Amino acid sequence: MPPDTVCRTVRQYNKDAIPAEDMKKLLEIAEDYNKVKKYVYQRFGGIGSLWKLYPGYTVQNEMTGSGLRAELGLPSVYFYLAVFDALGDIKGQWTRTKSKLLKLIGQNENLTEEEKHYLRFLLKVNNAFTAVLSQQPIKELELPREIQKKYENLAAQADTEKLHRYLCRQVRKYHTLPSHSFSTEERKKAGEQNRSAIGFSIAERAYRYGDNGREKGIYISTKEKRKRIFVPLTDSNQYNNQLYIQLFPGEKRLEIRAAIHVTARFHWDYTNQVGLAFGMFTMLTTQEGHCYGEELGKLQTTYADWMRKQTQSYNRNRQDNPGRKKYQAQKKRLEEQMHGYINHELNRLLQTEKPKVIYLVKMPKPQAGGINRKINHSVAMWHRGYIRKRLEQKCREQSVEIVEVLGKDISNECSRCGALGSRATGTFTCRACGHSAEEKTNTAGNVLKRGLAGKIVN
């Protein structure tokens, strides 16, 4: 059996400032790449093109015949990557729309269980979903026998015409094109900030690693035939897969991202079972009371306070069109400082605790804010999503299993006897047995207990 592999993203950077002429050529590729994506969004992002998305060859053939590639003069190696990049964004947007509709259907008290079951069936079967939105009868579809039989059973218990109209209304209401389909001017009118630098994907046959006689770097194909530009790099690593090149014209630099697969490590001494409790001020606490990321609260408070003050200042002077260059630079520094600290503490956690299995609570989605706006802003700035993502990545790389447990009343329950207790000034006290412990330590103990008892999220 081959060893497990983990996908991770590595980055490369240019060694010297990119000359203006070379940056101009790269920007031409990036701008045309985005024009192709925008064209695909507008032409194939709607309901009428839903049936063309799977497997996508119809879109590819229509884009070939559209004449757009010849009009832009964009090499095919970039053109078709842009097409399938946009196609992936459109599919992702439809997935988000379906997830939104599934949630709304579950919350709709005017629908019976049979009607909800029928609507969920339509959302899960792509052909049936497409037929409903295209106003076509589902009976004429060539569905697999088992699915066809299930459809007939569900349709017999519901008013299908009414449910089809309901589904179409909800799709028209909530489905939108991917955000990339709007130009910079349109985003500004909508009040959005276009913070992302321009970039494009590049296939293996459009670049090669090499040297120019003095230093090592990468040769990148341009729109001119048989013409490549050379960019010296800070390292000599070489990759042979699809890359993503992000351009920063104002800083005369670029960033190359490559997805690589590395072999997951296995540690024979990683045998412990660890329960973890997340916190805003102390990042992670174990059932033994070991704390990791105790300085995170200070970093997050500094970051949240600075963001709030900057937002207030910007809103006061918006009519003067203040620049955001210094703001973006400082924001990046604060985030990098915080992310570096988070990664350091996660590494320390794994090296110290040596876990075989980590149990943690399935974290709920962000909820509507409460009364105190300052606290709401601090919670919104909490990097819990980043912490969770990095913990999962590091656990995959070290062959550590992560198990989610049910979280109901987990911080109010005594980790010793299981009775409900009270929390005050960071301490948990059990009313039944008198057990007293730091509240995050008590929570982590409950996480471990529920994990070992099998009360997990499937």
TADAMO-V583450 format. One record per residue. N is the residue number from 1. SS is DSSP state (helix for helix, strand for strand, loop for the rest). Layout:
BEGIN
n=N ss=SS
n=N ss=SS
END
This chain:
BEGIN
n=1 ss=loop
n=2 ss=loop
n=3 ss=loop
n=4 ss=loop
n=5 ss=strand
n=6 ss=strand
n=7 ss=strand
n=8 ss=strand
n=9 ss=strand
n=10 ss=strand
n=11 ss=strand
n=12 ss=strand
n=13 ss=strand
n=14 ss=strand
n=15 ss=loop
n=16 ss=loop
n=17 ss=loop
n=18 ss=loop
n=19 ss=loop
n=20 ss=helix
n=21 ss=helix
n=22 ss=helix
n=23 ss=helix
n=24 ss=helix
n=25 ss=helix
n=26 ss=helix
n=27 ss=helix
n=28 ss=helix
n=29 ss=helix
n=30 ss=helix
n=31 ss=helix
n=32 ss=helix
n=33 ss=helix
n=34 ss=helix
n=35 ss=helix
n=36 ss=helix
n=37 ss=helix
n=38 ss=helix
n=39 ss=helix
n=40 ss=helix
n=41 ss=helix
n=42 ss=helix
n=43 ss=helix
n=44 ss=helix
n=45 ss=loop
n=46 ss=loop
n=47 ss=helix
n=48 ss=helix
n=49 ss=helix
n=50 ss=helix
n=51 ss=helix
n=52 ss=helix
n=53 ss=loop
n=54 ss=loop
n=55 ss=loop
n=56 ss=loop
n=57 ss=helix
n=58 ss=helix
n=59 ss=helix
n=60 ss=helix
n=61 ss=helix
n=62 ss=helix
n=63 ss=helix
n=64 ss=helix
n=65 ss=loop
n=66 ss=loop
n=67 ss=loop
n=68 ss=helix
n=69 ss=helix
n=70 ss=helix
n=71 ss=helix
n=72 ss=helix
n=73 ss=loop
n=74 ss=loop
n=75 ss=loop
n=76 ss=helix
n=77 ss=helix
n=78 ss=helix
n=79 ss=helix
n=80 ss=helix
n=81 ss=helix
n=82 ss=helix
n=83 ss=helix
n=84 ss=helix
n=85 ss=helix
n=86 ss=helix
n=87 ss=helix
n=88 ss=helix
n=89 ss=helix
n=90 ss=helix
n=91 ss=helix
n=92 ss=helix
n=93 ss=helix
n=94 ss=helix
n=95 ss=helix
n=96 ss=helix
n=97 ss=helix
n=98 ss=helix
n=99 ss=helix
n=100 ss=helix
n=101 ss=helix
n=102 ss=helix
n=103 ss=helix
n=104 ss=helix
n=105 ss=helix
n=106 ss=helix
n=107 ss=helix
n=108 ss=loop
n=109 ss=loop
n=110 ss=loop
n=111 ss=loop
n=112 ss=loop
n=113 ss=helix
n=114 ss=helix
n=115 ss=helix
n=116 ss=helix
n=117 ss=helix
n=118 ss=helix
n=119 ss=helix
n=120 ss=helix
n=121 ss=helix
n=122 ss=helix
n=123 ss=helix
n=124 ss=helix
n=125 ss=loop
n=126 ss=helix
n=127 ss=helix
n=128 ss=helix
n=129 ss=helix
n=130 ss=helix
n=131 ss=helix
n=132 ss=helix
n=133 ss=helix
n=134 ss=loop
n=135 ss=loop
n=136 ss=loop
n=137 ss=loop
n=138 ss=helix
n=139 ss=helix
n=140 ss=helix
n=141 ss=loop
n=142 ss=loop
n=143 ss=loop
n=144 ss=loop
n=145 ss=helix
n=146 ss=helix
n=147 ss=helix
n=148 ss=helix
n=149 ss=helix
n=150 ss=helix
n=151 ss=helix
n=152 ss=helix
n=153 ss=helix
n=154 ss=helix
n=155 ss=helix
n=156 ss=loop
n=157 ss=loop
n=158 ss=loop
n=159 ss=loop
n=160 ss=helix
n=161 ss=helix
n=162 ss=helix
n=163 ss=helix
n=164 ss=helix
n=165 ss=helix
n=166 ss=helix
n=167 ss=helix
n=168 ss=helix
n=169 ss=helix
n=170 ss=helix
n=171 ss=helix
n=172 ss=helix
n=173 ss=helix
n=174 ss=helix
n=175 ss=loop
n=176 ss=loop
n=177 ss=loop
n=178 ss=loop
n=179 ss=helix
n=180 ss=helix
n=181 ss=helix
n=182 ss=loop
n=183 ss=loop
n=184 ss=helix
n=185 ss=helix
n=186 ss=helix
n=187 ss=helix
n=188 ss=helix
n=189 ss=helix
n=190 ss=loop
n=191 ss=loop
n=192 ss=loop
n=193 ss=loop
n=194 ss=loop
n=195 ss=loop
n=196 ss=loop
n=197 ss=loop
n=198 ss=loop
n=199 ss=strand
n=200 ss=strand
n=201 ss=strand
n=202 ss=strand
n=203 ss=loop
n=204 ss=helix
n=205 ss=helix
n=206 ss=helix
n=207 ss=strand
n=208 ss=strand
n=209 ss=strand
n=210 ss=strand
n=211 ss=strand
n=212 ss=loop
n=213 ss=loop
n=214 ss=loop
n=215 ss=loop
n=216 ss=strand
n=217 ss=strand
n=218 ss=strand
n=219 ss=strand
n=220 ss=strand
n=221 ss=strand
n=222 ss=loop
n=223 ss=loop
n=224 ss=loop
n=225 ss=loop
n=226 ss=loop
n=227 ss=loop
n=228 ss=strand
n=229 ss=strand
n=230 ss=strand
n=231 ss=strand
n=232 ss=strand
n=233 ss=strand
n=234 ss=loop
n=235 ss=loop
n=236 ss=loop
n=237 ss=loop
n=238 ss=loop
n=239 ss=loop
n=240 ss=loop
n=241 ss=loop
n=242 ss=loop
n=243 ss=strand
n=244 ss=strand
n=245 ss=strand
n=246 ss=strand
n=247 ss=strand
n=248 ss=strand
n=249 ss=helix
n=250 ss=helix
n=251 ss=helix
n=252 ss=loop
n=253 ss=strand
n=254 ss=strand
n=255 ss=strand
n=256 ss=strand
n=257 ss=strand
n=258 ss=strand
n=259 ss=strand
n=260 ss=strand
n=261 ss=strand
n=262 ss=strand
n=263 ss=strand
n=264 ss=loop
n=265 ss=loop
n=266 ss=loop
n=267 ss=loop
n=268 ss=loop
n=269 ss=loop
n=270 ss=loop
n=271 ss=loop
n=272 ss=strand
n=273 ss=strand
n=274 ss=strand
n=275 ss=strand
n=276 ss=strand
n=277 ss=strand
n=278 ss=strand
n=279 ss=loop
n=280 ss=loop
n=281 ss=loop
n=282 ss=loop
n=283 ss=loop
n=284 ss=strand
n=285 ss=strand
n=286 ss=strand
n=287 ss=loop
n=288 ss=loop
n=289 ss=loop
n=290 ss=loop
n=291 ss=strand
n=292 ss=strand
n=293 ss=loop
n=294 ss=loop
n=295 ss=loop
n=296 ss=helix
n=297 ss=helix
n=298 ss=helix
n=299 ss=helix
n=300 ss=helix
n=301 ss=helix
n=302 ss=helix
n=303 ss=helix
n=304 ss=helix
n=305 ss=helix
n=306 ss=helix
n=307 ss=helix
n=308 ss=helix
n=309 ss=helix
n=310 ss=helix
n=311 ss=helix
n=312 ss=helix
n=313 ss=helix
n=314 ss=helix
n=315 ss=helix
n=316 ss=helix
n=317 ss=loop
n=318 ss=helix
n=319 ss=helix
n=320 ss=helix
n=321 ss=loop
n=322 ss=loop
n=323 ss=loop
n=324 ss=loop
n=325 ss=helix
n=326 ss=helix
n=327 ss=helix
n=328 ss=helix
n=329 ss=helix
n=330 ss=helix
n=331 ss=helix
n=332 ss=helix
n=333 ss=helix
n=334 ss=helix
n=335 ss=helix
n=336 ss=helix
n=337 ss=helix
n=338 ss=helix
n=339 ss=helix
n=340 ss=helix
n=341 ss=helix
n=342 ss=helix
n=343 ss=helix
n=344 ss=helix
n=345 ss=helix
n=346 ss=helix
n=347 ss=helix
n=348 ss=helix
n=349 ss=helix
n=350 ss=helix
n=351 ss=helix
n=352 ss=helix
n=353 ss=helix
n=354 ss=loop
n=355 ss=strand
n=356 ss=strand
n=357 ss=strand
n=358 ss=strand
n=359 ss=strand
n=360 ss=strand
n=361 ss=strand
n=362 ss=loop
n=363 ss=loop
n=364 ss=loop
n=365 ss=loop
n=366 ss=loop
n=367 ss=loop
n=368 ss=loop
n=369 ss=loop
n=370 ss=loop
n=371 ss=loop
n=372 ss=loop
n=373 ss=helix
n=374 ss=helix
n=375 ss=helix
n=376 ss=helix
n=377 ss=helix
n=378 ss=helix
n=379 ss=helix
n=380 ss=helix
n=381 ss=loop
n=382 ss=loop
n=383 ss=loop
n=384 ss=helix
n=385 ss=helix
n=386 ss=helix
n=387 ss=helix
n=388 ss=helix
n=389 ss=helix
n=390 ss=helix
n=391 ss=helix
n=392 ss=helix
n=393 ss=helix
n=394 ss=helix
n=395 ss=helix
n=396 ss=helix
n=397 ss=helix
n=398 ss=loop
n=399 ss=loop
n=400 ss=loop
n=401 ss=strand
n=402 ss=strand
n=403 ss=strand
n=404 ss=strand
n=405 ss=strand
n=406 ss=loop
n=407 ss=loop
n=408 ss=loop
n=409 ss=loop
n=410 ss=loop
n=411 ss=loop
n=412 ss=loop
n=413 ss=strand
n=414 ss=loop
n=415 ss=loop
n=416 ss=loop
n=417 ss=loop
n=418 ss=loop
n=419 ss=loop
n=420 ss=strand
n=421 ss=strand
n=422 ss=strand
n=423 ss=strand
n=424 ss=strand
n=425 ss=loop
n=426 ss=loop
n=427 ss=strand
n=428 ss=strand
n=429 ss=strand
n=430 ss=strand
n=431 ss=loop
n=432 ss=loop
n=433 ss=loop
n=434 ss=loop
n=435 ss=loop
n=436 ss=strand
n=437 ss=strand
n=438 ss=strand
n=439 ss=helix
n=440 ss=helix
n=441 ss=helix
n=442 ss=helix
n=443 ss=helix
n=444 ss=helix
n=445 ss=helix
n=446 ss=helix
n=447 ss=helix
n=448 ss=helix
n=449 ss=helix
n=450 ss=helix
n=451 ss=helix
n=452 ss=helix
n=453 ss=loop
n=454 ss=loop
n=455 ss=loop
n=456 ss=strand
n=457 ss=loop
n=458 ss=loop
END
